[in-house]
Amino acid sequence: MRGIVEKIRTKLDVRPFKPFTIFTSDGKAATVKDPAFAWIHPAGRTMYVCSDPTSDADEIIHLMHVTKLAIDSVRQSQNRRNK
């Protein structure tokens, strides 16, 4: 589990930030759109993600259930086209 925590911390710290999605073993997905809306508990077992700061859409993720991390390439390609 320590490896996944370090991978997530790396993704949260990269500049410029690249949005990414966390997939869990129960089939859920949480997208981290901005590092200010994600927080890993100091013990490293859980993580809080607010996917949409304009609503109550938030997730508490048990990091031992993370199955995949994926860069949000659709959003990145849309941003490149809009520039």
Rosetta blueprint (number, residue, H / E / L):
1 M L
2 R H
3 G H
4 I H
5 V H
6 E H
7 K H
8 I H
9 R H
10 T H
11 K H
12 L H
13 D H
14 V L
15 R L
16 P L
17 F L
18 K L
19 P L
20 F E
21 T E
22 I E
23 F E
24 T E
25 S L
26 D L
27 G L
28 K L
29 A E
30 A E
31 T E
32 V E
33 K L
34 D L
35 P H
36 A H
37 F H
38 A E
39 W E
40 I E
41 H L
42 P L
43 A L
44 G L
45 R L
46 T E
47 M E
48 Y E
49 V E
50 C E
51 S E
52 D E
53 P L
54 T L
55 S L
56 D L
57 A E
58 D E
59 E E
60 I E
61 I E
62 H E
63 L H
64 M H
65 H H
66 V E
67 T E
68 K E
69 L E
70 A E
71 I E
72 D L
73 S H
74 V H
75 R H
76 Q H
77 S H
78 Q H
79 N H
80 R H
81 R H
82 N H
83 K L
